[in-house]
Amino acid sequence: MKELVEILAKALVDRPEAVEVSQVEGEKSVILELKVAPEDMGKVIGKQGRIAKAIRTVVKAAAARDGKRVVVEILQ
């Protein structure tokens, strides 16, 4: 999941080298924290959060195969 979020984010931003994804594991859930450069924040979130919602939907669908709950948080 971590690699998936990283690939999606790097495709969207102007500075892909600034993309960082950290993973916090729980028993039934995984939290993925996405950090991007401040100037790329709007590109990852999108108008009215549409891009962020799409990223979360794709990751949620991929995680359903593993039987885990994945939460994607976008941090500054």
Stockholm file with secondary structure:
# STOCKHOLM 1.0

chainA/1-76         MKELVEILAKALVDRPEAVEVSQVEGEKSVILELKVAPEDMGKVIGKQGRIAKAIRTVVKAAAARDGKRVVVEILQ
#=GR chainA/1-76 SS CHHHHHHHHHHHCSCGGGCEEEEEECSSEEEEEEECCGGGHHHHHCGGGHHHHHHHHHHHHHHHTTTCEEEEEEEC
#=GC SS_cons        CHHHHHHHHHHHCSCGGGCEEEEEECSSEEEEEEECCGGGHHHHHCGGGHHHHHHHHHHHHHHHTTTCEEEEEEEC
//
